[in-house]
């Protein structure tokens, strides 16, 4: 990563890719991002097949592809992550176990009346929602968008969880909430009594 102040020009994906012309046997993937609000840029470059078990700072520019070895990722962007982006993430990381999201931008296509393709997370066991818009809590708790196969560990701000579940009464977030086995709440004041019924398998 580099700050804007240290950049004399802003190289593109094509510029970065041309620096790997000597790599004959392995395909090289490069992904360049610039964040105007934070005033810094980053570049991911890796050869295929990707062999690491983690992948950090994934943005909307993520090119996709199948990365079977990755089990832990974190997502960050100053642009919203739409439902289609999460479909790509699920397809690219089929053995994903731990997911962290940092994004405060509201989704543009979040419509409760819209019909979405339900995303199946077959291996996910840890979900960290840090500094996110409520839309991303809904993205994973609404059963009209996401199906959680496993019991998970969820980290989230308490007031956000309360809003998204409509004070632990919302039916469309009830199923995925029932898959929460461990719950880490930030800014916790006092849990209402009804939360115990909403998270029946919570330890």
N, C-alpha and C positions, 0 to 999 in steps of 0.2 A: 504494500500500500504506500501511496505517496500523496502529500498534500498538494493542493493547487498551486501554492506559492513556489513549489520546486519544479513545476512543469513549464517548460518553454513552449511546448506544443502538446497536443493531445493525440497520441497514436491510436489508430483504429485496430480492429481485429485483424484486418488484412495486413497492416504494417507489422504487427507482432507475428503473424503466421509466416510471413516471408523470412523472418530471421531463423526459421527452422528448416530451411530448404535442404540441409544436409542430412536430415533424418529420413532415410530411405525405407527402413523396414517397418517403422511404427508410425501410425497416423498421429499427428500432434493437434490437439484441440486448444484453442486460445479464446479467452473471453474477457473483454475489457469493459469496465464500468466506471462511470464518473458520477459523483454525488454532489450536486450543486449546493444543497443545504449544508452538508457537512464539509464541503470543500476539500474532497480528496478523491483519489482514483485508485483502482485496483485492477490487477490482471491475473487471471487464472490460466496457467498453461500446463498441460500434462499430455503424456503419450498414452495411446491406447494399445493394449487393454489397461484400464486403470486398476491398480492393485491395492490401494490403500483402503482402510476400513472407515475413514471419515472424510468429509468434504465440507469445508467451511465457507461462509459468506456467499451462498448461492443467491443470485438475483434473477430478475425477469429475463436477463440475457442468457441464462443457462441454455445451452444448445440441445440438451437431451441426450439420448443414447442409453445403452444398457450398462449399468455399473453394478454388477452382481456382488462385488466384495464390500460395498459400502453399507454400514449399519448405523452410522450416526452422521447427521447433517444439521447445519443451521442455515436459516434463510434470513436475508436482510436486504431491504431495498427502500428507496425513497419514493417508489412508485407502487401502487397497490398490486397485490397478488390476487389474481382472479381465479375462479374455480377451475378454468382450463389449465392454469399453471400447476395447480395441485394434482390434476390428472397426469400431467407430464412428470411431475416429481414421483408420483406413485409408480408409474410405469418404468421410470429410469432407475429407481432404487427399490427393487422388489423385496429385498431383505432388510428394509429399514426398520430399526428398532428404537432409535432415539431421535427426536425431532425438536429443534428449537426455532422459534419464529420471533423476529424483531421487525415490526412494521406498523407504524402508526397511521398509515394512509387508508382511508375508507375505500372499500371495493366499489367499483363503478357499476357492476352488474348484480349487486345483491338485491334480489327481489323475491320476497317470500312466496309470491304466487307463481314464480317461474319453476319449471320442471328441470331438475339437474340430473346428470348422470351421477349415480352414487359411487363414491370412491371407497374401495375396500383396502384397508390397511391390515394385511394379514399377519405382520410380525411386529407392529408398533407396540411398545410397552412403556415408553416414556415420552411425554409431551410437555414442553416448556413454552408457555405463552408469556413472553416478557416484553413489556412496552409495546403492546399491540392494540390495534383498534378492535372494538367489540366484534366486528365482522369476522375476525379470525377465530375468535372463541366460538362463534356461531358456525363457522366453516367446519369445525371438528365436532361440535356437540349436536348439531342438527342432524337428525336421522334422514332427512331429505337430501343431505349432501355427503355424509360420511357414514361408513359402517366400520365400527371397531370390533375386531375379532377377539382380541385379548383383553384381559384386565390390565389397566394402565396406571401409571403414576402421572398425575397432572399437577403442574405448577402454574398458578394463575393469581391475579389480584382478586381479592374477595369481592370488592364492589362490582367488578366486571362480571364475575361468575353470578352474582346476585341479579344483575341486570339481564344477562343473556338467558338465564333460566326463569326470568320473571318471578324472582323471589322464591325459587324452587317449586314452581307450580306449572311450568310450561311443558306440555305433553311432547312436543317435537324434540326436546332435548333430554327427555327422560331416559330413553334407551341407552344412549352413549354415556350419559351420566352414571347409569347403573354399572358401566364397565370400569368405573374409577375405583381402584382398590387402595391407592395412596393419594392423598391430597395435600399439597403444600400451598398455603394461602398467604399472600402478601397483604399487608395493611388490614389485618384481621381485627375487627372490633368485637362483634359477638355473633355467634352462629345461631340462627333461629332454629326452633325445635324441628320444623318440617324438613330440614336438610337431611336428617337421619333417614327419613323415608325415601329421599331422592337419591341417596347414595347407599343402597342397602348392603353392599359388600365392602364398604369402607373400613379399613383397619385403623 
